[in-house]
Amino acid sequence: LLLGPLLLARHSFKLYLDSREQYYKTIRTLTAAIEAKDKYTEGHSKRVEYYAGRIARKLRVSSGEAESIRTAALLHDIGKIGIRDSVLSKPDRLSDEELAMIRQHPGIGIKILEEVTFPGHVKDAILHHHERYDGDGYPDNLKGDQVSRDAYILAAADAYDAMTSDRPYRKAMSRDAAIENIRKEKGAQFHPDIADALISVLEEEGAVDSEKRKDGKERKKQKGKDT
């Protein structure tokens, strides 16, 4: 009497794990397809997933919502599959026409994912991850509370990685310079609460790196004394 329900529960749990593994394999395959289009954004989606997850934890969102945010982060640029390679990898600044093409990628992404079963807020975050708090973003020029928290989290993580990565037309910013830029754009490009959370994450990261460098120097100094 006890064994039957236990075996059924075990089988159900295995099916659940198998389906989740297949789900993430599909996402990883789609992400690889995106990054194969543009060598300058290799690893970008994974880094955006990391920072979006850190922001979500800082804001204490539920585990389910955090998972949806990470999924949206991995797939946020899938629409770039539909953008010409010559535009994506152009070494100079984009013309107005080319910029308009690039700005189509959130909508293209939603069309690609149209038949895929994702929660609605995953697709919403993908569609609106280039909206700004002040309404000067795209594709719908939404502002303030018209944009979901998930989309704002994704927007901040995406912007930070873009600032600190090399691009064909410019070199990467330092972490400190990016923090100052986020602080300056708080309430304009970025939602104030999301900006504060990201700055906190980055400052913690900087403190850890500083401590590691300090420990490395101490070990090197001690090694010199021992020899």
Secondary structure, DSSP 8 states (H G I E B T S, - for coil): --HHHHHHHHHHHHHHHHHHHHHHHHHHHHHHHHHHT-GGGTTHHHHHHHHHHHHHHHTT--HHHHHHHHHHHHHTTGGGGGS-HHHHT-SS---HHHHHHHTTHHHHHHHHTTTS---HHHHHHHHTTT--TTS--SSS---GGGS-HHHHHHHHHHHHHHHTS-BTTB----HHHHHHHHHHHBTTTB-HHHHHHHHHHHHHHHHHHHHHHHHHHHHHHHHHHH-
